[in-house]
Amino acid sequence: MKEGSTFRPWCSMHLKKSSRNLKRSALNIYRRAVMKKILLVDDDQNVLQSFKRAFRPLHREWKVVLSDNGKSAFQLIEADDSFDLIISDLRMNGLNGIDLLQKVKKTSPDTIRFSLTGSTESSLLIEAASVSHRLISKPCEGDMIVALIRNSFLLREKLENPKVRQNLYRLGVIPSLPKFYQEFCKEIQSPDASVAKLGMIIEKDIGMTAKMLQLVNSAFFGFSKKVTNPLHAATLIGINGMRDIFLAVGFFNAFEENDFPKTLDIEGIWQHSLITANKARKIAVSEGLSQDDIDTSYTAGLLHDLGIIALAATNRADYEKVIDLAQNESIPLHQAEKRVLAVDHATVGGFILNLWGLPHAISEIVTFHCSPPGDPSLKSTPLSIVYAADMLAAQESLSPLEKGEERI
């Protein structure tokens, strides 16, 4: 080719253009691969369009699909189970939101479920709480929804084991200790039933406390201040709301013995948790903490081992391996959990409480109760108090893996 030919510059320019196109194509493929898929379901087009506008600035991060009825939404889920999150109105013609979310819970367990409604009927809200991770009230601010979704996606990244994560997303309720569940049923059916007595039963049970606080801290109730005391939560819901809870399928459930590994002393977990909660409350009072911090200390102490119950109930076979490993190698339970399940019960407990919208102060304590950051003895905080109460309670109560006098 003659010197001065235009081929070389043209070729170079063409290669640069091809390279740019290739990079752009690769970037688009990457974005599609990592983009979160969100399904919005509402028979009100105005609501759908308002959500669409709120999510528009996030079009590079989230792919938003709209549906104006439950039937078509479920068909979308069946055709493509890769939706990361669904937000559904509860009251729609045809397949309503509760039935839709129940179907999604069964067929697409890795999908986070939010419910949306303008209703204030307690029976509807309680039913929704059994199938939804979050309850959202209409009208709602777009920024608030975006923040909730972002938080849910960040939580998801903490659980790398997809089997564990899916099982936890399916979990609608932490099963209650049968004797407390029976006490609740007996009291609520009594003509002299009182909120105070019901609240005192609830505050002794891990499952009922967690579910009650999920409900009362939801956007439906619209309290400006987070509720951390289960007795206070019962008072806010009232006797009629408590009766709706009793009638709701799946809101409170008592566990069956065969739900858990035989080698796990499930009643021992409740005993230890109650002792921890009561000690945490006493320490918080003696340290002169505020009433909010006293309530937080008690509730976090009660719920601190909630993750053990959740993992054992949803991953029974794997949790039997956890117990065997902890006993055979004489290592702490949380270390055995990490080796078998790639996550420990503290992280799982905090994950569930955060997913359900309980106060951050409680979920944070539960998350770090095995290994609090810094030196917990330097300052009296609810976290350091629960940590100390847990250690003291372990000296008095049986370990979940207790064998004779040996503790693990």
C-alpha positions as CSV (number, residue, x, y, z in Angstrom):
1,M,0.0,0.0,0.0
2,K,1.3,3.4,-0.8
3,E,2.7,5.7,1.8
4,G,0.2,8.2,3.0
5,S,-2.7,5.8,2.5
6,T,-5.8,6.6,4.5
7,F,-6.4,2.9,5.4
8,R,-4.3,2.9,8.6
9,P,-6.1,5.9,10.2
10,W,-9.4,4.6,9.1
11,C,-8.7,1.2,10.5
12,S,-7.5,2.7,13.8
13,M,-10.6,4.8,14.0
14,H,-12.8,1.9,13.2
15,L,-11.1,-0.3,15.9
16,K,-11.6,2.5,18.5
17,K,-15.3,2.7,17.6
18,S,-15.7,-1.0,17.7
19,S,-14.0,-1.1,21.1
20,R,-16.3,1.6,22.4
21,N,-19.3,-0.3,21.1
22,L,-18.0,-3.5,22.7
23,K,-17.5,-1.8,26.0
24,R,-20.9,-0.3,25.9
25,S,-22.5,-3.6,25.0
26,A,-20.6,-5.3,27.9
27,L,-21.6,-2.6,30.3
28,N,-25.3,-3.0,29.3
29,I,-25.0,-6.8,29.8
30,Y,-23.4,-6.3,33.2
31,R,-26.1,-3.8,34.2
32,R,-28.9,-6.1,33.1
33,A,-27.2,-8.9,35.1
34,V,-26.9,-6.9,38.3
35,M,-30.0,-4.8,38.0
36,K,-32.7,-5.5,40.6
37,K,-36.1,-6.4,39.2
38,I,-39.1,-4.9,41.0
39,L,-42.8,-5.8,40.3
40,L,-45.4,-3.1,41.2
41,V,-49.0,-4.3,41.4
42,D,-52.0,-2.0,41.8
43,D,-55.3,-1.6,40.0
44,D,-55.0,2.2,40.4
45,Q,-53.0,3.6,37.4
46,N,-52.3,6.8,39.3
47,V,-50.5,4.9,42.0
48,L,-48.5,2.9,39.4
49,Q,-47.4,6.0,37.6
50,S,-46.4,7.8,40.8
51,F,-44.2,4.9,41.7
52,K,-42.8,4.8,38.2
53,R,-41.8,8.5,38.5
54,A,-40.3,7.9,42.0
55,F,-38.1,5.1,40.6
56,R,-37.1,6.9,37.3
57,P,-33.8,8.2,38.7
58,L,-32.8,4.6,39.5
59,H,-33.4,3.2,36.0
60,R,-29.8,2.1,35.8
61,E,-30.1,0.1,39.0
62,W,-33.7,-1.1,39.0
63,K,-35.8,-2.6,36.3
64,V,-39.4,-1.8,37.2
65,V,-42.3,-3.8,35.8
66,L,-45.9,-2.6,36.3
67,S,-49.1,-4.7,36.5
68,D,-52.6,-3.6,37.2
69,N,-54.1,-6.8,38.5
70,G,-53.1,-9.8,40.6
71,K,-53.6,-12.4,38.0
72,S,-51.3,-10.9,35.4
73,A,-48.7,-10.2,38.1
74,F,-48.6,-13.8,39.1
75,Q,-48.3,-14.9,35.5
76,L,-45.2,-12.6,35.3
77,I,-43.8,-14.3,38.4
78,E,-44.5,-17.7,37.1
79,A,-42.8,-16.9,33.8
80,D,-39.8,-15.3,35.4
81,D,-39.1,-16.0,39.0
82,S,-36.1,-13.6,39.1
83,F,-38.0,-10.7,40.5
84,D,-36.1,-9.4,43.5
85,L,-39.1,-7.6,45.1
86,I,-42.8,-7.2,44.7
87,I,-45.0,-4.4,46.0
88,S,-48.7,-5.2,45.8
89,D,-51.8,-3.4,46.8
90,L,-54.0,-5.6,49.0
91,R,-57.5,-4.7,47.7
92,M,-57.8,-5.5,44.0
93,N,-60.6,-7.2,42.0
94,G,-60.0,-10.8,41.1
95,L,-56.8,-12.1,42.7
96,N,-56.3,-9.8,45.7
97,G,-53.0,-8.8,47.2
98,I,-52.9,-11.2,50.1
99,D,-53.6,-14.2,47.9
100,L,-51.1,-13.0,45.3
101,L,-48.4,-12.5,48.0
102,Q,-49.2,-15.9,49.4
103,K,-48.7,-17.5,46.0
104,V,-45.4,-15.5,45.5
105,K,-44.2,-16.7,48.9
106,K,-44.6,-20.3,47.8
107,T,-43.5,-20.2,44.1
108,S,-40.8,-17.5,44.3
109,P,-39.2,-17.7,47.7
110,D,-36.3,-15.4,46.9
111,T,-38.6,-12.5,46.2
112,I,-39.0,-9.8,48.9
113,R,-42.7,-9.0,49.6
114,F,-44.2,-5.6,50.4
115,S,-47.9,-5.0,50.8
116,L,-49.6,-1.6,50.1
117,T,-53.0,-0.4,51.2
118,G,-55.0,2.6,52.3
119,S,-57.3,0.5,54.5
120,T,-57.2,0.8,58.3
121,E,-59.0,-2.5,59.0
122,S,-57.0,-4.3,61.7
123,S,-58.1,-7.7,60.4
124,L,-56.8,-7.0,56.9
125,L,-53.5,-5.6,58.3
126,I,-52.9,-8.6,60.5
127,E,-53.6,-11.0,57.6
128,A,-51.2,-9.0,55.4
129,A,-48.5,-9.3,58.1
130,S,-48.5,-13.1,57.7
131,V,-47.5,-12.9,54.0
132,S,-45.6,-9.6,53.8
133,H,-42.1,-8.6,55.0
134,R,-43.2,-4.9,55.1
135,L,-46.6,-3.2,55.4
136,I,-46.8,0.2,53.6
137,S,-49.6,2.6,54.0
138,K,-51.2,4.8,51.3
139,P,-50.4,7.5,50.5
140,C,-46.7,7.1,50.9
141,E,-43.7,9.2,49.9
142,G,-41.6,7.9,47.0
143,D,-38.4,8.6,48.9
144,M,-39.5,6.5,51.8
145,I,-40.3,3.5,49.5
146,V,-36.9,3.9,47.8
147,A,-35.2,3.8,51.2
148,L,-37.1,0.7,52.3
149,I,-36.2,-1.1,49.1
150,R,-32.6,-0.1,49.3
151,N,-32.4,-1.4,52.9
152,S,-34.0,-4.7,51.9
153,F,-31.5,-5.2,49.1
154,L,-28.6,-4.4,51.4
155,L,-29.9,-6.9,53.9
156,R,-30.1,-9.5,51.1
157,E,-26.3,-9.2,50.5
158,K,-25.6,-10.3,54.1
159,L,-27.0,-13.8,53.5
160,E,-24.9,-15.4,50.8
161,N,-26.3,-18.9,51.2
162,P,-29.4,-18.8,48.8
163,K,-31.0,-21.8,50.5
164,V,-30.9,-20.2,53.9
165,R,-32.1,-16.8,52.5
166,Q,-35.0,-18.3,50.6
167,N,-36.1,-20.3,53.7
168,L,-36.0,-17.1,55.8
169,Y,-38.0,-15.1,53.2
170,R,-40.7,-17.8,53.4
171,L,-40.8,-17.6,57.2
172,G,-43.9,-15.7,58.1
173,V,-43.8,-16.2,61.9
174,I,-41.4,-17.4,64.6
175,P,-43.2,-20.3,66.2
176,S,-44.3,-19.8,69.8
177,L,-43.7,-21.9,72.9
178,P,-46.9,-24.0,73.2
179,K,-47.5,-23.1,76.8
180,F,-47.4,-19.4,76.0
181,Y,-49.6,-19.8,72.9
182,Q,-52.1,-21.8,74.9
183,E,-52.1,-19.1,77.6
184,F,-52.8,-16.5,74.9
185,C,-55.6,-18.5,73.4
186,K,-57.2,-19.1,76.8
187,E,-57.0,-15.4,77.8
188,I,-58.3,-14.0,74.5
189,Q,-61.4,-16.3,74.7
190,S,-62.2,-15.3,78.2
191,P,-65.0,-12.8,78.7
192,D,-62.8,-11.0,81.1
193,A,-59.8,-10.8,78.7
194,S,-57.6,-7.8,79.2
195,V,-54.9,-6.2,77.1
196,A,-52.6,-6.0,80.2
197,K,-52.8,-9.8,80.7
198,L,-52.4,-10.5,77.0
199,G,-49.4,-8.2,76.9
200,M,-47.8,-10.0,79.8
201,I,-48.1,-13.3,78.0
202,I,-46.7,-11.9,74.7
203,E,-43.7,-10.3,76.4
204,K,-42.6,-13.8,77.6
205,D,-42.7,-15.3,74.1
206,I,-40.1,-14.8,71.4
207,G,-42.3,-15.4,68.4
208,M,-45.3,-13.4,69.6
209,T,-43.1,-10.4,70.6
210,A,-41.4,-10.3,67.3
211,K,-44.6,-10.5,65.3
212,M,-46.4,-8.0,67.5
213,L,-43.6,-5.4,67.1
214,Q,-43.5,-6.0,63.4
215,L,-47.2,-5.1,63.2
216,V,-47.2,-2.1,65.5
217,N,-44.1,-0.6,63.9
218,S,-45.5,-0.8,60.4
219,A,-46.4,2.3,58.5
220,F,-50.1,1.4,58.9
221,F,-50.1,2.6,62.5
222,G,-48.0,5.7,61.6
223,F,-46.4,6.2,65.1
224,S,-43.7,8.8,65.0
225,K,-41.7,6.9,67.6
226,K,-40.7,3.3,67.3
227,V,-42.3,0.9,69.8
228,T,-39.9,-1.4,71.6
229,N,-42.0,-2.7,74.4
230,P,-44.3,-5.7,73.6
231,L,-46.7,-4.7,76.4
232,H,-47.0,-1.2,75.0
233,A,-47.6,-2.7,71.6
234,A,-50.5,-4.8,72.9
235,T,-52.0,-1.7,74.5
236,L,-51.8,0.2,71.2
237,I,-53.4,-2.6,69.2
238,G,-56.2,-3.0,71.7
239,I,-58.5,-5.9,72.7
240,N,-60.4,-6.0,69.4
241,G,-57.1,-6.0,67.4
242,M,-55.8,-8.8,69.7
243,R,-59.0,-10.8,68.9
244,D,-58.3,-10.3,65.1
245,I,-54.8,-11.6,65.7
246,F,-56.2,-14.7,67.4
247,L,-58.5,-15.3,64.4
248,A,-55.9,-14.7,61.8
249,V,-54.4,-17.8,60.3
250,G,-50.6,-18.0,60.7
251,F,-50.0,-14.8,62.7
252,F,-49.2,-16.7,65.9
253,N,-48.4,-20.4,65.8
254,A,-47.2,-22.9,68.4
255,F,-44.3,-25.1,67.3
256,E,-44.4,-28.8,67.1
257,E,-41.6,-31.0,68.6
258,N,-40.8,-32.5,65.1
259,D,-40.2,-29.0,63.7
260,F,-36.7,-28.9,65.3
261,P,-33.7,-31.2,65.6
262,K,-34.2,-33.7,68.5
263,T,-30.8,-32.7,70.0
264,L,-31.9,-29.0,70.3
265,D,-33.5,-28.1,73.6
266,I,-36.0,-25.6,72.2
267,E,-37.5,-24.9,75.6
268,G,-34.1,-24.2,76.9
269,I,-33.7,-21.4,74.4
270,W,-36.9,-19.8,75.8
271,Q,-35.7,-20.2,79.4
272,H,-32.3,-18.7,78.6
273,S,-33.9,-15.9,76.6
274,L,-36.3,-14.9,79.4
275,I,-33.5,-15.0,82.0
276,T,-31.4,-12.8,79.7
277,A,-34.3,-10.3,79.1
278,N,-35.0,-10.0,82.8
279,K,-31.4,-9.5,83.7
280,A,-30.9,-7.0,80.9
281,R,-33.9,-5.0,82.3
282,K,-32.6,-5.1,85.9
283,I,-29.1,-4.0,84.8
284,A,-30.5,-1.2,82.6
285,V,-32.5,0.1,85.5
286,S,-29.6,-0.1,87.9
287,E,-27.4,1.8,85.4
288,G,-29.9,4.6,85.2
289,L,-30.8,4.2,81.5
290,S,-33.8,5.9,80.0
291,Q,-37.1,4.0,79.8
292,D,-36.6,3.6,76.0
293,D,-33.2,2.0,76.6
294,I,-34.6,-0.2,79.4
295,D,-37.4,-1.5,77.0
296,T,-34.9,-2.0,74.2
297,S,-32.6,-3.9,76.5
298,Y,-35.4,-6.2,77.7
299,T,-36.8,-6.9,74.2
300,A,-33.4,-7.4,72.6
301,G,-32.5,-9.8,75.4
302,L,-35.7,-11.8,74.8
303,L,-35.1,-11.9,71.0
304,H,-31.3,-12.3,70.9
305,D,-31.4,-16.0,70.1
306,L,-34.3,-15.8,67.7
307,G,-31.9,-16.7,64.9
308,I,-31.4,-20.2,66.4
309,I,-35.1,-20.9,66.2
310,A,-35.4,-19.6,62.7
311,L,-32.4,-21.5,61.4
312,A,-33.4,-24.8,63.1
313,A,-37.0,-24.5,62.0
314,T,-36.2,-23.7,58.3
315,N,-33.0,-25.8,57.8
316,R,-33.6,-28.7,60.1
317,A,-31.2,-31.2,58.4
318,D,-28.4,-28.7,58.1
319,Y,-28.9,-27.5,61.7
320,E,-28.5,-31.1,62.9
321,K,-25.0,-30.9,61.3
322,V,-24.4,-27.7,63.1
323,I,-25.2,-29.3,66.5
324,D,-23.1,-32.3,65.8
325,L,-20.1,-30.1,64.8
326,A,-20.5,-27.9,67.9
327,Q,-20.7,-31.0,70.2
328,N,-18.0,-33.0,68.5
329,E,-15.4,-30.2,68.4
330,S,-16.6,-28.3,71.5
331,I,-16.9,-25.0,69.7
332,P,-19.5,-22.3,70.2
333,L,-22.7,-22.7,68.3
334,H,-22.3,-19.5,66.2
335,Q,-18.9,-20.8,64.9
336,A,-20.4,-24.1,63.9
337,E,-23.3,-22.3,62.2
338,K,-20.8,-20.3,60.1
339,R,-18.9,-23.4,59.0
340,V,-22.0,-25.3,58.0
341,L,-24.4,-22.6,56.8
342,A,-22.0,-19.7,56.1
343,V,-24.0,-17.5,58.5
344,D,-24.6,-17.4,62.3
345,H,-27.8,-17.1,64.3
346,A,-26.9,-13.6,65.4
347,T,-26.8,-12.3,61.8
348,V,-29.9,-14.3,60.9
349,G,-31.8,-12.9,63.9
350,G,-30.9,-9.3,63.1
351,F,-31.7,-10.0,59.4
352,I,-35.3,-11.1,60.2
353,L,-36.0,-8.3,62.6
354,N,-34.6,-5.7,60.2
355,L,-36.6,-7.3,57.3
356,W,-39.8,-7.1,59.4
357,G,-39.2,-3.4,60.3
358,L,-38.5,-3.7,64.0
359,P,-36.6,-0.8,65.6
360,H,-33.0,-0.7,64.4
361,A,-31.7,-0.5,68.0
362,I,-33.2,-4.0,68.7
363,S,-32.0,-5.6,65.4
364,E,-28.5,-4.2,65.9
365,I,-28.2,-5.6,69.4
366,V,-29.4,-9.0,68.1
367,T,-26.9,-8.9,65.2
368,F,-23.9,-8.2,67.5
369,H,-24.8,-9.9,70.7
370,C,-22.2,-12.7,70.1
371,S,-19.3,-10.3,69.4
372,P,-20.1,-6.7,70.1
373,P,-17.7,-4.2,68.5
374,G,-15.1,-2.6,70.8
375,D,-15.0,-3.3,74.5
376,P,-18.5,-3.8,75.8
377,S,-17.4,-3.2,79.4
378,L,-16.4,0.4,78.7
379,K,-19.9,1.9,78.5
380,S,-23.4,1.0,79.6
381,T,-25.4,0.8,76.4
382,P,-28.3,-1.6,75.6
383,L,-25.9,-3.7,73.5
384,S,-23.3,-4.0,76.3
385,I,-26.0,-4.7,78.8
386,V,-27.6,-7.5,76.7
387,Y,-24.1,-9.0,76.1
388,A,-23.5,-9.0,79.9
389,A,-27.0,-10.4,80.6
390,D,-26.4,-13.2,78.1
391,M,-23.2,-14.2,79.8
392,L,-24.8,-14.1,83.2
393,A,-27.9,-16.0,82.0
394,A,-25.6,-18.7,80.5
395,Q,-24.4,-19.5,84.1
396,E,-28.0,-20.1,85.3
397,S,-29.9,-21.6,82.3
398,L,-29.3,-24.7,80.3
399,S,-27.6,-24.3,77.0
400,P,-29.6,-25.3,73.9
401,L,-27.1,-28.1,73.6
402,E,-26.8,-29.0,77.2
403,K,-25.7,-32.5,78.0
404,G,-25.5,-33.2,81.7
405,E,-23.3,-30.6,83.3
406,E,-21.4,-29.9,80.1
407,R,-22.1,-26.6,78.3
408,I,-21.3,-25.9,74.7
